[in-house]
């Protein structure tokens, strides 16, 4: 989940979503999974590697809208983010007004938060890592966990399914014993034509579904064909949903490492 979560929030990548059964139809239509013959089987690991590469750039710059939905309220934030590789990222809150100018800096596994209203910079301690990030369905810890979907998992091609008219590979990823991975397994649906993830299910070590992610509204972003909207919600909290919509996304813009500093975090606009 980490690469996708990193992409979603830091724009380099995860998670969960549900829909209101009374007011919405399911976000994707699926056809039953069809097994692939051995002769036709592409290597599952190669498919995952191509999909992972699609999310990568040397750097990324994005503006997005995040909508947090709860049973009794809804909240919208606009964000701007910069990232370089997997280690460096900066997020600026553009709105609402009461949080405008707040920023988050990620360097490796550490996060700093700048709050201009109180003129204070906080380095998040371990005790805060499990807390919700900006009231969403992400935690602070989600932002810094890093694992390789290519190297930290064993991959098995389960078959094919059609999602919103797109033929997808269905692949199960089981963590290697040596990998520091929180998931018991991950099942992903990857578009055959564009190698983009259109669905992912995340299970705990007891094989209970924790999160599901759907990618929607496919567009060309930063020269890559990608879902422009992700919907995220925990499986065990009905009515909760986090929606991330990309307003703009560019890859490989020049960025200096010094940009990702506590000092710069206070000045970025």
SVG drawing of the C-alpha trace seen along z (x, -y; Angstrom):
<svg xmlns="http://www.w3.org/2000/svg" viewBox="-31 -33 51 57">
<polyline fill="none" stroke="black" stroke-width="0.4" points="0.0,0.0 2.9,-2.3 3.8,-3.2 0.2,-3.9 -0.4,-5.8 2.7,-7.9 1.4,-8.6 -2.0,-9.6 -0.8,-12.0 2.8,-12.9 2.2,-12.5 4.9,-10.1 0.3,-6.0 -3.5,-3.4 -6.4,-2.1 -10.1,-2.0 -13.4,-3.1 -17.1,-2.3 -20.2,-3.9 -23.7,-4.9 -25.9,-2.0 -29.0,-4.2 -27.7,-7.0 -24.9,-5.6 -24.3,-2.6 -21.1,-0.7 -18.2,-2.7 -17.0,0.1 -18.7,2.9 -16.8,6.1 -17.0,9.3 -16.1,12.7 -12.4,13.5 -11.2,15.6 -8.2,17.9 -5.3,17.5 -3.7,20.4 -0.2,21.2 1.0,20.4 -0.5,17.0 0.6,16.1 2.7,13.0 5.0,12.8 3.0,11.4 6.1,9.7 6.7,8.0 3.2,6.6 3.6,5.2 7.0,3.7 5.5,1.9 2.6,0.6 5.0,-0.5 7.1,-2.3 4.1,-4.2 3.7,-5.9 7.4,-6.9 9.1,-10.1 12.4,-11.6 10.2,-14.4 6.5,-15.3 4.5,-18.5 0.7,-18.3 -2.3,-20.2 -5.3,-18.1 -8.5,-18.3 -9.1,-15.9 -12.7,-15.3 -13.2,-13.6 -16.7,-12.1 -18.2,-10.9 -21.8,-9.9 -22.7,-13.3 -20.3,-15.7 -18.0,-16.4 -14.8,-18.4 -12.8,-19.6 -9.1,-20.6 -7.0,-21.7 -3.3,-20.7 -0.1,-21.3 2.7,-18.8 6.3,-18.4 8.2,-15.1 11.7,-13.9 12.2,-10.1 10.8,-8.2 12.6,-10.0 11.6,-13.7 8.2,-15.3 6.5,-18.5 2.7,-19.1 1.1,-22.6 -2.5,-23.2 -4.1,-25.8 -7.6,-25.8 -9.8,-26.0 -8.8,-29.4 -8.3,-28.3 -5.6,-25.8 -4.1,-27.7 -0.3,-27.7 0.1,-24.6 2.7,-22.3 4.1,-18.8 7.7,-17.8 8.7,-14.2 12.4,-13.2 12.9,-9.5 10.8,-8.1 10.5,-11.5 7.6,-14.0 7.6,-17.7 4.5,-19.9 4.5,-23.7 1.5,-25.5 1.6,-29.2 -1.3,-30.2 0.8,-29.4 4.2,-29.9 5.3,-26.5 7.1,-23.6 6.5,-20.1 8.5,-16.9 5.9,-14.2 6.9,-11.7 6.2,-8.0 3.1,-8.4 1.5,-10.5 2.2,-8.3 -1.0,-6.2 -3.2,-9.4 -5.3,-10.4 -3.6,-12.7 -5.7,-15.8 -8.8,-13.9 -8.7,-11.6 -8.6,-7.8 -4.8,-8.0 -2.5,-8.0 0.8,-9.8 2.5,-6.5 1.0,-5.7 3.0,-8.6 6.4,-7.2 6.1,-3.5 7.9,-2.3 8.0,1.1 8.6,2.3 5.6,3.9 8.1,5.6 10.8,6.9 8.9,7.4 6.1,9.6 5.6,12.9 3.2,12.4 0.6,14.7 -1.6,14.1 -5.1,15.1 -6.8,14.3 -8.5,11.4 -11.5,9.2 -13.1,6.2 -13.5,3.0 -15.4,0.2 -14.9,1.8 -11.1,2.2 -9.5,5.6 -7.3,6.0 -4.9,8.5 -5.9,9.7 -2.8,10.4 -2.3,11.5 0.7,10.3 1.9,12.2 4.6,10.6 8.0,12.4 8.9,13.7 11.9,11.3 9.9,8.2 8.8,5.6 5.2,5.4 2.1,4.9 -0.3,6.6 -1.2,10.3 -1.9,10.1 -2.8,7.5 -4.9,8.2 -4.6,5.7 -6.3,5.2 -4.0,3.7 -5.2,2.4 -3.7,4.4 -3.3,1.5 -1.9,-1.2 -0.6,0.8 -2.4,-1.5 -4.0,-0.2 -7.8,-0.4 -8.5,1.5 -6.6,2.9 -7.7,4.8 -5.6,4.9 -5.9,7.8 -4.5,8.2 -2.6,11.2 -5.8,12.9 -7.1,12.5 -9.7,9.9 -10.3,7.1 -9.0,3.8 -9.1,1.4 -10.1,1.3 -9.0,-1.3 -10.7,-2.2 -9.2,-4.5 -11.7,-6.5 -11.9,-9.1 -8.9,-8.0 -7.0,-11.0 -3.6,-12.0 -1.7,-13.5 1.9,-14.6 2.1,-12.7 0.9,-9.5 -2.6,-7.9 -3.7,-7.5 -6.9,-7.6 -7.5,-11.2 -9.7,-10.3 -9.1,-7.8 -11.7,-6.9 -10.6,-5.6 -12.4,-4.2 -11.7,-1.6 -13.7,1.6 -14.9,1.7 -16.2,-1.9 -19.3,-2.2 -20.0,-5.8 -16.4,-6.8 -14.7,-7.8 -11.7,-9.9 -11.7,-11.1 -8.6,-12.5 -8.9,-14.3 -5.9,-15.5 -6.3,-19.0 -2.8,-19.0 0.2,-16.7 3.7,-17.1 6.7,-14.8 10.4,-15.4 10.5,-19.1 13.9,-20.2 14.0,-20.2 16.9,-20.8 17.2,-18.6 17.5,-21.8 13.9,-22.7 12.8,-19.9 13.9,-21.5 12.2,-22.8 13.2,-26.3 11.7,-26.1 8.5,-24.5 7.8,-27.8 8.1,-29.8 6.6,-27.7 3.6,-29.0"/>
</svg>
